[in-house]
């Protein structure tokens, strides 16, 4: 399980433990007070048992709720651990997932974009991690999915460093109205983490939620020389 998931689960378990400890202290105080009242009550006018019986019932209900929360925390922890453990099988494989953030690795970037309808014009823009445009080109205009490959060189032919780049698509129809589009990133899975209960595959520094993965490719088998 990732550090993020462990910390979140630990925080939840700590809250449950603190609530349980506070309940125990409150119950001890109540029982001491009740015992004292019973010892000092007027035998001719005994205390009405209804009130403290109701209070004891409330303590029992709160305790049951705390125990239920503890059980749920344990179940959530086991479920998250199982999901992340299964996702480890993605490491080393190449995946395609919906993301405008795409890794440039070894001077090579592979992405794709999809058009929901035919377009009159398509412009593919690449931005660096500061938001500056480093490359752009015209794209294919037909409805469907189109591959985009980039060698990491800017518009001046300068090779840029490996890292995370953002791909955006501007697509217009014959009336200069936007055509709906989306971008997918390709990359080798280098790690797995969990963020707010969602399992995320890491392509270098790009995170792809498992439910956004569109395809998985096995690494090519090594050939004997």
ROKE-502810 format. One line per field, with one value per atom (N, C-alpha, C, CB): atom name; x, y, z. Coordinates in nm, 2 decimals, padded with zeros to 4 digits. Glycine has a CB too. Layout:
! residues N
atom	c(CA ...) $
c1	c(X ...) $
c2	c(Y ...) $
c3	c(Z ...) $
! end
This chain:
! residues 225
atom	c(N CA C CB N CA C CB N CA C CB N CA C CB N CA C CB N CA C CB N CA C CB N CA C CB N CA C CB N CA C CB N CA C CB N CA C CB N CA C CB N CA C CB N CA C CB N CA C CB N CA C CB N CA C CB N CA C CB N CA C CB N CA C CB N CA C CB N CA C CB N CA C CB N CA C CB N CA C CB N CA C CB N CA C CB N CA C CB N CA C CB N CA C CB N CA C CB N CA C CB N CA C CB N CA C CB N CA C CB N CA C CB N CA C CB N CA C CB N CA C CB N CA C CB N CA C CB N CA C CB N CA C CB N CA C CB N CA C CB N CA C CB N CA C CB N CA C CB N CA C CB N CA C CB N CA C CB N CA C CB N CA C CB N CA C CB N CA C CB N CA C CB N CA C CB N CA C CB N CA C CB N CA C CB N CA C CB N CA C CB N CA C CB N CA C CB N CA C CB N CA C CB N CA C CB N CA C CB N CA C CB N CA C CB N CA C CB N CA C CB N CA C CB N CA C CB N CA C CB N CA C CB N CA C CB N CA C CB N CA C CB N CA C CB N CA C CB N CA C CB N CA C CB N CA C CB N CA C CB N CA C CB N CA C CB N CA C CB N CA C CB N CA C CB N CA C CB N CA C CB N CA C CB N CA C CB N CA C CB N CA C CB N CA C CB N CA C CB N CA C CB N CA C CB N CA C CB N CA C CB N CA C CB N CA C CB N CA C CB N CA C CB N CA C CB N CA C CB N CA C CB N CA C CB N CA C CB N CA C CB N CA C CB N CA C CB N CA C CB N CA C CB N CA C CB N CA C CB N CA C CB N CA C CB N CA C CB N CA C CB N CA C CB N CA C CB N CA C CB N CA C CB N CA C CB N CA C CB N CA C CB N CA C CB N CA C CB N CA C CB N CA C CB N CA C CB N CA C CB N CA C CB N CA C CB N CA C CB N CA C CB N CA C CB N CA C CB N CA C CB N CA C CB N CA C CB N CA C CB N CA C CB N CA C CB N CA C CB N CA C CB N CA C CB N CA C CB N CA C CB N CA C CB N CA C CB N CA C CB N CA C CB N CA C CB N CA C CB N CA C CB N CA C CB N CA C CB N CA C CB N CA C CB N CA C CB N CA C CB N CA C CB N CA C CB N CA C CB N CA C CB N CA C CB N CA C CB N CA C CB N CA C CB N CA C CB N CA C CB N CA C CB N CA C CB N CA C CB N CA C CB N CA C CB N CA C CB N CA C CB N CA C CB N CA C CB N CA C CB N CA C CB N CA C CB N CA C CB N CA C CB N CA C CB N CA C CB N CA C CB N CA C CB N CA C CB N CA C CB N CA C CB N CA C CB N CA C CB N CA C CB N CA C CB N CA C CB N CA C CB N CA C CB N CA C CB N CA C CB N CA C CB N CA C CB N CA C CB N CA C CB N CA C CB N CA C CB N CA C CB N CA C CB N CA C CB N CA C CB N CA C CB N CA C CB N CA C CB N CA C CB N CA C CB N CA C CB N CA C CB N CA C CB N CA C CB) $
c1	c(00.08 00.00 00.09 -00.10 00.05 00.13 00.13 00.08 00.23 00.24 00.12 00.37 00.06 -00.06 -00.18 -00.10 -00.19 -00.30 -00.28 -00.32 -00.16 -00.13 -00.16 00.02 -00.11 -00.13 -00.28 -00.06 -00.36 -00.50 -00.57 -00.57 -00.53 -00.59 -00.55 -00.56 -00.43 -00.38 -00.45 -00.23 -00.47 -00.55 -00.69 -00.55 -00.75 -00.89 -00.89 -00.95 -00.79 -00.78 -00.75 -00.67 -00.67 -00.64 -00.76 -00.53 -00.84 -00.97 -01.06 -01.04 -01.07 -01.15 -01.10 -01.16 -00.96 -00.90 -00.93 -00.75 -00.91 -00.94 -01.08 -00.90 -01.17 -01.31 -01.34 -01.40 -01.28 -01.30 -01.24 -01.23 -01.13 -01.07 -01.15 -00.92 -01.20 -01.29 -01.42 -01.32 -01.47 -01.60 -01.57 -01.65 -01.46 -01.42 -01.41 -01.29 -01.34 -01.33 -01.46 -01.23 -01.55 -01.68 -01.76 -01.75 -01.75 -01.83 -01.78 -01.82 -01.65 -01.60 -01.65 -01.44 -01.64 -01.69 -01.84 -01.67 -01.92 -02.06 -02.09 -02.13 -02.01 -02.04 -01.99 -01.96 -01.89 -01.84 -01.95 -01.71 -02.00 -02.11 -02.23 -02.14 -02.27 -02.39 -02.37 -02.42 -02.26 -02.23 -02.24 -02.09 -02.18 -02.19 -02.33 -02.11 -02.41 -02.55 -02.63 -02.62 -02.61 -02.68 -02.65 -02.65 -02.52 -02.48 -02.54 -02.33 -02.56 -02.61 -02.76 -02.53 -02.83 -02.97 -03.05 -03.02 -03.16 -03.26 -03.33 -03.36 -03.32 -03.39 -03.54 -03.36 -03.59 -03.74 -03.78 -03.78 -03.68 -03.71 -03.61 -03.73 -03.60 -03.50 -03.50 -03.51 -03.38 -03.37 -03.45 -03.22 -03.49 -03.56 -03.46 -03.65 -03.47 -03.37 -03.38 -03.38 -03.49 -03.51 -03.40 -03.65 -03.37 -03.27 -03.13 -03.26 -03.08 -02.94 -02.94 -02.88 -03.06 -03.07 -03.06 -03.20 -03.13 -03.12 -02.98 -03.22 -02.91 -02.78 -02.68 -02.72 -02.70 -02.62 -02.65 -02.65 -02.77 -02.81 -02.74 -02.96 -02.74 -02.67 -02.52 -02.69 -02.46 -02.32 -02.30 -02.27 -02.38 -02.37 -02.39 -02.48 -02.48 -02.50 -02.38 -02.63 -02.32 -02.20 -02.09 -02.16 -02.07 -01.96 -01.98 -01.96 -02.10 -02.13 -02.09 -02.28 -02.12 -02.09 -01.94 -02.16 -01.87 -01.72 -01.66 -01.66 -01.71 -01.67 -01.69 -01.73 -01.81 -01.85 -01.75 -01.99 -01.72 -01.63 -01.49 -01.61 -01.45 -01.32 -01.32 -01.28 -01.43 -01.44 -01.43 -01.56 -01.50 -01.50 -01.37 -01.60 -01.29 -01.16 -01.07 -01.10 -01.08 -01.00 -01.04 -01.02 -01.17 -01.21 -01.16 -01.37 -01.17 -01.12 -00.97 -01.15 -00.90 -00.75 -00.72 -00.69 -00.79 -00.76 -00.80 -00.84 -00.91 -00.95 -00.85 -01.09 -00.81 -00.71 -00.58 -00.69 -00.54 -00.42 -00.43 -00.38 -00.54 -00.57 -00.56 -00.70 -00.63 -00.64 -00.50 -00.73 -00.42 -00.29 -00.20 -00.23 -00.21 -00.13 -00.16 -00.16 -00.28 -00.32 -00.26 -00.47 -00.27 -00.22 -00.07 -00.26 00.00 00.15 00.18 00.21 00.09 00.11 00.12 -00.01 00.08 00.09 00.24 00.00 00.32 00.45 00.53 00.53 00.60 00.68 00.60 00.73 00.47 00.38 00.35 00.25 00.33 00.29 00.14 00.35 00.09 -00.06 -00.09 -00.11 -00.22 -00.27 -00.39 -00.32 -00.39 -00.50 -00.53 -00.46 -00.66 -00.70 -00.63 -00.85 -00.55 -00.47 -00.41 -00.36 -00.42 -00.35 -00.21 -00.43 -00.17 -00.03 00.04 -00.02 00.15 00.21 00.36 00.18 00.42 00.57 00.65 00.60 00.76 00.86 00.97 00.90 01.01 01.11 01.21 01.05 01.33 01.43 01.41 01.43 01.36 01.34 01.23 01.47 01.13 01.02 00.89 01.04 00.79 00.66 00.55 00.63 00.47 00.36 00.22 00.37 00.13 00.00 -00.10 -00.01 -00.22 -00.33 -00.44 -00.38 -00.51 -00.63 -00.75 -00.60 -00.87 -00.99 -01.08 -01.06 -01.14 -01.24 -01.38 -01.21 -01.48 -01.61 -01.69 -01.69 -01.63 -01.69 -01.59 -01.81 -01.62 -01.52 -01.50 -01.57 -01.37 -01.34 -01.29 -01.24 -01.29 -01.23 -01.08 -01.30 -01.05 -00.91 -00.88 -00.88 -00.76 -00.71 -00.57 -00.72 -00.55 -00.42 -00.37 -00.41 -00.26 -00.21 -00.10 -00.15 -00.11 -00.02 00.04 -00.10 00.18 00.25 00.31 00.37 00.28 00.33 00.42 00.21 00.52 00.61 00.55 00.75 00.62 00.57 00.54 00.66 00.59 00.56 00.44 00.68 00.38 00.27 00.31 00.19 00.44 00.48 00.47 00.63 00.42 00.41 00.55 00.32 00.58 00.71 00.70 00.78 00.58 00.57 00.42 00.62 00.39 00.25 00.25 00.17 00.15 00.14 -00.01 00.22 -00.04 -00.18 -00.20 -00.20 -00.32 -00.35 -00.45 -00.40 -00.47 -00.57 -00.71 -00.56 -00.80 -00.93 -01.05 -00.96 -01.02 -01.13 -01.18 -01.09 -01.31 -01.36 -01.29 -01.52 -01.26 -01.20 -01.07 -01.17 -00.98 -00.86 -00.74 -00.84 -00.65 -00.53 -00.41 -00.54 -00.30 -00.18 -00.10 -00.09 -00.03 00.06 00.19 -00.01 00.30 00.43 00.51 00.49 00.60 00.68 00.82 00.62 00.92 01.06 01.12 01.15 01.04 01.09 01.17 01.18 01.17 01.23 01.13 01.30 01.17 01.08 01.07 01.12 01.00 00.98 01.11 00.88 01.21 01.34 01.44 01.41 01.39 01.47 01.56 01.56 01.54 01.62 01.56 01.63 01.65 01.60 01.57 01.70 01.45 01.41 01.43 01.26 01.44 01.46 01.34 01.51 01.37 01.26 01.18 01.32 01.05 00.97 00.82 01.00 00.74 00.60 00.56 00.52 00.48 00.43 00.28 00.50 00.22 00.07 00.04 00.01 -00.05 -00.10 -00.25 -00.10 -00.27 -00.41 -00.44 -00.42 -00.57 -00.62 -00.72 -00.68 -00.71 -00.81 -00.87 -00.75 -00.99 -01.06 -01.19 -01.09 -01.20 -01.31 -01.38 -01.27 -01.51 -01.59 -01.60 -01.73 -01.69 -01.70 -01.76 -01.79 -01.83 -01.88 -01.80 -02.03 -01.67 -01.58 -01.63 -01.54 -01.71 -01.75 -01.66 -01.90 -01.64 -01.55 -01.61 -01.53 -01.52 -01.55 -01.50 -01.49 -01.58 -01.54 -01.42 -01.66 -01.32 -01.21 -01.15 -01.10 -01.06 -01.00 -00.85 -01.07 -00.77 -00.63 -00.60 -00.53 -00.51 -00.47 -00.31 -00.52 -00.26 -00.11 -00.07 -00.07 00.05 00.11 00.24 00.14 00.26 00.39 00.40 00.39 00.52 00.55 00.52 00.70 00.45 00.42 00.55 00.31 00.58 00.70 00.67 00.78 00.54 00.50 00.35 00.57 00.30 00.16 00.14 00.10 00.04 00.01 -00.14 00.07 -00.18 -00.33 -00.35 -00.38 -00.44 -00.47 -00.62 -00.43 -00.65 -00.79 -00.87 -00.85 -00.81 -00.89 -00.89 -01.02 -00.82 -00.82 -00.68 -00.85 -00.67 -00.54 -00.50 -00.56 -00.37 -00.31 -00.19 -00.29 -00.18 -00.06 00.04 -00.09 00.16 00.26 00.34 00.36 00.33 00.42 00.52 00.33 00.63 00.73 00.65 00.79 00.63 00.56 00.42 00.64 00.37 00.23 00.15 00.22 00.04 -00.05 -00.17 -00.09 -00.21 -00.32 -00.41 -00.29 -00.53 -00.62 -00.65 -00.75 -00.66 -00.68 -00.81 -00.69 -00.91 -01.04 -01.03 -01.15 -00.91 -00.90 -00.81 -00.84 -00.76 -00.67 -00.76 -00.60 -00.71 -00.78 -00.72 -00.79 -00.59 -00.52 -00.39 -00.49 -00.35 -00.23 -00.15 -00.26 -00.02 00.07 00.18 00.13 00.19 00.30 00.43 00.28 00.54 00.67 00.72 00.77 00.79 00.84 00.93 00.91 00.92 01.00 01.14 00.94 01.24 01.38 01.42 01.48 01.49 01.53 01.67 01.52 01.70 01.83 01.92 01.82 02.05 02.14 02.22 02.24) $
c2	c(-00.12 00.00 00.12 00.00 00.23 00.35 00.42 00.44 00.51 00.60 00.68 00.69 00.73 00.82 00.74 00.87 00.61 00.53 00.49 00.41 00.46 00.42 00.53 00.37 00.65 00.77 00.80 00.89 00.79 00.82 00.72 00.82 00.59 00.48 00.50 00.34 00.53 00.55 00.66 00.57 00.77 00.88 00.84 01.00 00.77 00.72 00.63 00.65 00.54 00.44 00.52 00.34 00.62 00.70 00.77 00.81 00.83 00.89 00.79 00.95 00.67 00.57 00.53 00.44 00.52 00.48 00.59 00.46 00.72 00.83 00.84 00.96 00.81 00.81 00.70 00.79 00.58 00.47 00.50 00.34 00.56 00.60 00.70 00.66 00.80 00.91 00.85 01.02 00.75 00.69 00.61 00.59 00.54 00.46 00.55 00.38 00.67 00.76 00.82 00.88 00.86 00.91 00.81 00.96 00.68 00.58 00.55 00.44 00.56 00.54 00.65 00.54 00.78 00.89 00.88 01.02 00.83 00.82 00.71 00.78 00.60 00.49 00.53 00.36 00.61 00.66 00.75 00.73 00.84 00.93 00.85 01.03 00.75 00.67 00.60 00.58 00.54 00.46 00.55 00.39 00.67 00.76 00.81 00.89 00.83 00.87 00.75 00.91 00.63 00.52 00.50 00.39 00.52 00.51 00.61 00.51 00.73 00.84 00.87 00.96 00.79 00.82 00.80 00.73 00.86 00.85 00.72 00.98 00.63 00.50 00.52 00.42 00.63 00.65 00.71 00.74 00.76 00.82 00.78 00.98 00.65 00.60 00.67 00.45 00.67 00.73 00.65 00.73 00.73 00.67 00.60 00.78 00.48 00.40 00.43 00.26 00.49 00.51 00.60 00.58 00.71 00.80 00.74 00.92 00.67 00.62 00.49 00.59 00.42 00.31 00.36 00.23 00.47 00.53 00.57 00.65 00.63 00.68 00.56 00.75 00.45 00.33 00.27 00.22 00.28 00.23 00.32 00.24 00.45 00.54 00.51 00.69 00.48 00.45 00.32 00.43 00.22 00.10 00.12 00.00 00.21 00.24 00.30 00.32 00.40 00.47 00.37 00.58 00.28 00.18 00.09 00.10 00.05 -00.03 00.04 -00.07 00.17 00.25 00.26 00.39 00.28 00.29 00.16 00.33 00.05 -00.08 -00.11 -00.19 -00.06 -00.07 00.01 -00.03 00.13 00.21 00.15 00.35 00.09 00.02 -00.10 -00.03 -00.17 -00.28 -00.24 -00.36 -00.12 -00.07 -00.02 00.05 00.04 00.09 -00.03 00.16 -00.14 -00.26 -00.31 -00.37 -00.31 -00.36 -00.28 -00.37 -00.14 -00.05 -00.07 00.10 -00.08 -00.10 -00.23 -00.11 -00.34 -00.46 -00.45 -00.58 -00.38 -00.36 -00.28 -00.29 -00.16 -00.08 -00.15 00.05 -00.23 -00.31 -00.41 -00.38 -00.47 -00.57 -00.51 -00.64 -00.39 -00.32 -00.28 -00.20 -00.21 -00.17 -00.29 -00.09 -00.40 -00.52 -00.57 -00.62 -00.57 -00.62 -00.53 -00.63 -00.39 -00.30 -00.30 -00.16 -00.36 -00.38 -00.46 -00.45 -00.54 -00.62 -00.54 -00.72 -00.41 -00.32 -00.27 -00.20 -00.28 -00.22 -00.29 -00.24 -00.21 -00.26 -00.27 -00.39 -00.26 -00.26 -00.12 -00.34 -00.11 00.01 00.02 00.03 00.14 00.16 00.28 00.16 00.29 00.41 00.45 00.38 00.57 00.62 00.77 00.61 00.80 00.94 01.04 00.95 01.12 01.22 01.32 01.16 01.45 01.55 01.57 01.69 01.51 01.51 01.39 01.51 01.41 01.30 01.30 01.30 01.18 01.18 01.18 01.06 01.26 01.26 01.18 01.40 01.07 00.98 00.93 00.86 00.96 00.92 01.00 00.77 01.12 01.20 01.15 01.20 01.08 01.02 01.04 00.88 01.09 01.11 01.05 01.26 00.97 00.91 00.95 00.76 01.00 01.04 01.01 01.19 01.03 01.02 01.12 00.87 01.15 01.24 01.18 01.38 01.20 01.15 01.27 01.05 01.26 01.36 01.30 01.43 01.36 01.30 01.33 01.36 01.41 01.44 01.49 01.54 01.50 01.55 01.70 01.54 01.75 01.89 01.95 01.90 02.08 02.15 02.18 02.29 02.20 02.23 02.17 02.38 02.12 02.07 02.12 01.91 02.17 02.22 02.15 02.38 02.09 02.01 02.10 01.87 02.13 02.22 02.14 02.35 02.16 02.10 02.21 02.01 02.20 02.30 02.23 02.36 02.31 02.25 02.27 02.32 02.23 02.24 02.38 02.16 02.48 02.62 02.68 02.71 02.60 02.64 02.71 02.74 02.72 02.78 02.68 02.82 02.73 02.65 02.62 02.72 02.50 02.46 02.40 02.36 02.35 02.29 02.29 02.14 02.31 02.29 02.25 02.42 02.18 02.14 02.11 02.01 02.11 02.08 01.93 02.13 01.89 01.75 01.70 01.72 01.57 01.51 01.55 01.35 01.56 01.62 01.52 01.73 01.40 01.30 01.26 01.19 01.22 01.17 01.04 01.14 01.03 00.91 00.94 00.81 00.83 00.85 00.86 00.72 00.95 00.98 00.98 01.12 00.92 00.91 01.04 00.79 01.07 01.19 01.15 01.31 01.16 01.13 01.26 01.02 01.27 01.39 01.35 01.50 01.41 01.37 01.46 01.38 01.55 01.63 01.75 01.55 01.78 01.90 02.02 01.87 02.14 02.25 02.30 02.36 02.41 02.46 02.51 02.58 02.53 02.57 02.46 02.68 02.33 02.22 02.18 02.23 02.25 02.23 02.11 02.36 02.02 01.90 01.94 01.79 01.92 01.95 01.83 01.99 01.87 01.76 01.67 01.83 01.55 01.46 01.52 01.32 01.48 01.53 01.52 01.67 01.59 01.59 01.71 01.59 01.68 01.79 01.78 01.78 01.89 01.89 01.90 02.00 01.81 01.82 01.87 01.67 01.97 02.02 02.03 02.17 02.01 02.00 02.11 01.86 02.19 02.29 02.23 02.43 02.20 02.14 02.22 01.99 02.26 02.34 02.28 02.49 02.30 02.25 02.36 02.20 02.33 02.42 02.56 02.37 02.56 02.69 02.75 02.67 02.70 02.75 02.72 02.89 02.62 02.58 02.46 02.54 02.46 02.35 02.21 02.37 02.12 01.98 01.91 01.92 01.84 01.77 01.68 01.69 01.68 01.59 01.55 01.67 01.46 01.41 01.37 01.29 01.36 01.32 01.20 01.44 01.11 01.00 00.99 00.86 00.94 00.93 00.79 01.00 00.76 00.63 00.64 00.58 00.53 00.53 00.40 00.65 00.38 00.25 00.28 00.21 00.19 00.20 00.18 00.10 00.28 00.27 00.26 00.40 00.27 00.26 00.27 00.37 00.24 00.24 00.31 00.10 00.40 00.46 00.47 00.60 00.52 00.54 00.68 00.43 00.75 00.89 00.90 00.99 00.93 00.95 00.82 01.07 00.71 00.58 00.54 00.60 00.62 00.58 00.53 00.70 00.41 00.35 00.42 00.20 00.47 00.55 00.48 00.70 00.47 00.42 00.53 00.33 00.52 00.62 00.59 00.64 00.69 00.68 00.79 00.70 00.75 00.85 00.94 00.94 01.07 01.16 01.18 01.29 01.12 01.13 01.02 01.12 01.06 00.97 00.94 01.02 00.81 00.77 00.68 00.69 00.73 00.64 00.51 00.72 00.40 00.27 00.27 00.16 00.35 00.34 00.43 00.39 00.50 00.58 00.50 00.71 00.38 00.31 00.25 00.19 00.27 00.22 00.10 00.33 00.08 -00.04 -00.07 -00.02 -00.20 -00.24 -00.32 -00.33 -00.30 -00.37 -00.44 -00.28 -00.57 -00.64 -00.60 -00.80 -00.59 -00.56 -00.67 -00.55 -00.63 -00.72 -00.82 -00.65 -00.95 -01.05 -01.04 -01.19 -01.06 -01.05 -01.17 -01.04 -01.15 -01.26 -01.30 -01.21 -01.43 -01.48 -01.45 -01.63 -01.41 -01.38 -01.51 -01.28) $
c3	c(00.00 00.00 00.00 00.12 -00.07 -00.08 00.05 -00.19 00.07 00.19 00.21 00.19 00.10 00.11 00.16 -00.03 00.11 00.16 00.30 00.07 00.34 00.47 00.57 00.49 00.53 00.62 00.64 00.56 00.53 00.54 00.63 00.40 00.61 00.69 00.84 00.64 00.86 01.00 01.07 01.00 00.99 01.05 01.09 00.95 01.01 01.04 01.16 00.92 01.16 01.28 01.41 01.25 01.40 01.52 01.57 01.48 01.48 01.52 01.60 01.40 01.54 01.60 01.74 01.51 01.75 01.88 01.98 01.86 01.94 02.03 02.08 01.96 01.98 02.02 02.12 01.90 02.10 02.19 02.33 02.14 02.34 02.47 02.54 02.44 02.46 02.53 02.58 02.43 02.50 02.55 02.68 02.44 02.69 02.81 02.93 02.79 02.91 03.02 03.06 02.98 02.97 03.00 03.07 02.87 03.03 03.09 03.24 03.01 03.26 03.39 03.48 03.39 03.43 03.51 03.55 03.44 03.45 03.47 03.57 03.34 03.57 03.66 03.80 03.62 03.82 03.95 04.01 03.94 03.92 03.97 04.00 03.86 03.92 03.95 04.08 03.83 04.10 04.22 04.35 04.22 04.33 04.45 04.48 04.41 04.37 04.39 04.45 04.25 04.41 04.47 04.61 04.39 04.65 04.79 04.88 04.80 04.82 04.90 04.88 04.88 04.81 04.79 04.92 04.67 04.92 05.03 05.02 05.03 05.11 05.10 05.09 05.22 05.15 05.14 05.01 05.25 04.93 04.80 04.70 04.81 04.66 04.58 04.44 04.56 04.37 04.24 04.14 04.20 04.04 03.93 03.84 03.85 03.81 03.73 03.58 03.76 03.54 03.40 03.33 03.37 03.40 03.34 03.32 03.43 03.43 03.41 03.32 03.54 03.32 03.22 03.08 03.25 03.05 02.92 02.88 02.91 02.98 02.96 02.93 03.08 03.00 02.98 02.84 03.08 02.80 02.66 02.56 02.64 02.58 02.48 02.47 02.52 02.59 02.59 02.51 02.73 02.52 02.45 02.30 02.50 02.26 02.12 02.06 02.10 02.13 02.08 02.07 02.18 02.17 02.16 02.04 02.29 02.01 01.89 01.76 01.89 01.76 01.64 01.62 01.65 01.73 01.72 01.68 01.86 01.73 01.69 01.54 01.77 01.49 01.35 01.27 01.33 01.31 01.24 01.23 01.30 01.34 01.34 01.24 01.48 01.24 01.14 01.00 01.17 00.97 00.84 00.80 00.83 00.89 00.86 00.82 00.99 00.90 00.86 00.73 00.97 00.70 00.57 00.45 00.56 00.47 00.37 00.35 00.41 00.46 00.45 00.37 00.59 00.40 00.33 00.18 00.39 00.15 00.01 -00.07 00.01 -00.01 -00.07 -00.10 00.01 00.00 -00.01 -00.13 00.12 -00.14 -00.24 -00.38 -00.22 -00.39 -00.52 -00.57 -00.51 -00.47 -00.51 -00.54 -00.39 -00.46 -00.49 -00.63 -00.39 -00.67 -00.80 -00.91 -00.82 -00.88 -00.98 -01.00 -00.93 -00.91 -00.92 -01.05 -00.80 -01.09 -01.21 -01.34 -01.23 -01.33 -01.44 -01.46 -01.43 -01.36 -01.36 -01.47 -01.23 -01.56 -01.67 -01.80 -01.63 -01.79 -01.91 -01.96 -01.88 -02.09 -02.15 -02.16 -02.30 -02.10 -02.10 -02.18 -01.96 -02.22 -02.28 -02.19 -02.43 -02.15 -02.06 -02.09 -01.91 -02.06 -02.08 -01.99 -02.06 -02.05 -01.98 -02.08 -01.89 -02.05 -02.13 -02.09 -02.12 -01.97 -01.93 -01.99 -01.77 -02.06 -02.13 -02.10 -02.28 -02.07 -02.04 -02.17 -01.96 -02.17 -02.27 -02.21 -02.32 -02.27 -02.21 -02.32 -02.14 -02.30 -02.40 -02.53 -02.42 -02.52 -02.64 -02.73 -02.72 -02.66 -02.74 -02.66 -02.77 -02.73 -02.67 -02.76 -02.63 -02.70 -02.78 -02.71 -02.79 -02.79 -02.74 -02.86 -02.70 -02.83 -02.93 -02.90 -02.94 -03.00 -02.97 -03.05 -03.01 -02.99 -03.06 -03.09 -02.97 -03.21 -03.25 -03.25 -03.39 -03.19 -03.18 -03.31 -03.07 -03.40 -03.53 -03.62 -03.52 -03.75 -03.85 -03.82 -03.99 -03.84 -03.81 -03.94 -03.70 -03.95 -04.06 -04.03 -04.08 -03.91 -03.87 -03.73 -03.87 -03.72 -03.59 -03.56 -03.59 -03.44 -03.40 -03.28 -03.39 -03.28 -03.17 -03.10 -03.21 -02.97 -02.90 -02.79 -02.85 -02.77 -02.67 -02.58 -02.72 -02.45 -02.35 -02.25 -02.27 -02.20 -02.10 -01.96 -02.10 -01.85 -01.72 -01.66 -01.62 -01.74 -01.70 -01.78 -01.72 -01.87 -01.95 -02.08 -01.87 -02.11 -02.24 -02.35 -02.23 -02.47 -02.59 -02.65 -02.69 -02.66 -02.71 -02.85 -02.62 -02.89 -03.02 -03.06 -03.02 -03.19 -03.23 -03.38 -03.21 -03.42 -03.56 -03.59 -03.58 -03.72 -03.76 -03.75 -03.91 -03.72 -03.70 -03.81 -03.57 -03.80 -03.89 -03.84 -03.89 -03.94 -03.91 -03.91 -04.01 -03.95 -03.96 -03.82 -04.04 -03.81 -03.69 -03.65 -03.70 -03.52 -03.47 -03.40 -03.59 -03.38 -03.30 -03.40 -03.21 -03.36 -03.44 -03.35 -03.51 -03.40 -03.32 -03.33 -03.37 -03.22 -03.22 -03.16 -03.14 -03.25 -03.20 -03.20 -03.29 -03.10 -03.09 -03.05 -03.00 -03.11 -03.08 -02.97 -03.21 -02.91 -02.80 -02.85 -02.72 -02.98 -03.03 -03.04 -03.16 -03.00 -03.01 -03.15 -02.92 -03.17 -03.31 -03.37 -03.30 -03.29 -03.34 -03.36 -03.25 -03.34 -03.35 -03.23 -03.47 -03.12 -03.00 -02.92 -02.91 -02.89 -02.81 -02.67 -02.81 -02.62 -02.49 -02.39 -02.49 -02.26 -02.16 -02.14 -02.03 -02.10 -02.07 -01.95 -02.03 -01.94 -01.84 -01.88 -01.80 -01.81 -01.83 -01.92 -01.70 -02.03 -02.12 -02.13 -02.26 -02.16 -02.17 -02.32 -02.09 -02.36 -02.50 -02.50 -02.56 -02.58 -02.60 -02.74 -02.53 -02.77 -02.91 -02.93 -02.94 -03.04 -03.08 -03.21 -03.09 -03.21 -03.32 -03.35 -03.30 -03.48 -03.52 -03.64 -03.55 -03.65 -03.76 -03.87 -03.72 -03.97 -04.08 -04.04 -04.18 -03.93 -03.87 -03.76 -03.82 -03.76 -03.66 -03.51 -03.67 -03.50 -03.37 -03.32 -03.37 -03.19 -03.13 -03.16 -02.98 -03.19 -03.21 -03.08 -03.34 -03.01 -02.89 -02.92 -02.83 -02.83 -02.84 -02.71 -02.92 -02.71 -02.59 -02.63 -02.52 -02.52 -02.54 -02.46 -02.50 -02.51 -02.43 -02.43 -02.49 -02.32 -02.31 -02.31 -02.18 -02.37 -02.37 -02.28 -02.51 -02.21 -02.13 -02.05 -02.03 -02.01 -01.94 -01.79 -01.96 -01.72 -01.58 -01.50 -01.54 -01.42 -01.33 -01.19 -01.35 -01.15 -01.01 -01.00 -00.93 -00.88 -00.84 -00.71 -00.83 -00.70 -00.57 -00.55 -00.57 -00.44 -00.41 -00.37 -00.31 -00.43 -00.39 -00.36 -00.51 -00.24 -00.20 -00.23 -00.26 -00.21 -00.24 -00.39 -00.20 -00.48 -00.62 -00.65 -00.71 -00.71 -00.75 -00.88 -00.77 -00.87 -00.98 -01.03 -00.94 -01.16 -01.23 -01.26 -01.35 -01.23 -01.26 -01.38 -01.14 -01.48 -01.60 -01.58 -01.73 -01.52 -01.47 -01.37 -01.59 -01.40 -01.30 -01.34 -01.30 -01.45 -01.49 -01.42 -01.65 -01.36 -01.30 -01.38 -01.16 -01.40 -01.47 -01.38 -01.60 -01.34 -01.26 -01.34 -01.23 -01.26 -01.33 -01.41 -01.22 -01.37 -01.44 -01.57 -01.36 -01.59 -01.72 -01.82 -01.68 -01.78 -01.87 -01.98 -01.79 -02.11 -02.22 -02.28 -02.33 -02.27 -02.33 -02.25 -02.48 -02.26 -02.19 -02.29 -02.06 -02.30 -02.39 -02.31 -02.49 -02.33 -02.27 -02.33 -02.29 -02.24 -02.29 -02.39 -02.18 -02.49 -02.59 -02.53 -02.71 -02.56 -02.50 -02.56 -02.53 -02.47 -02.51 -02.60 -02.39 -02.71 -02.80 -02.76 -02.94 -02.76 -02.73 -02.85 -02.70 -02.82 -02.92 -02.96 -02.87) $
! end
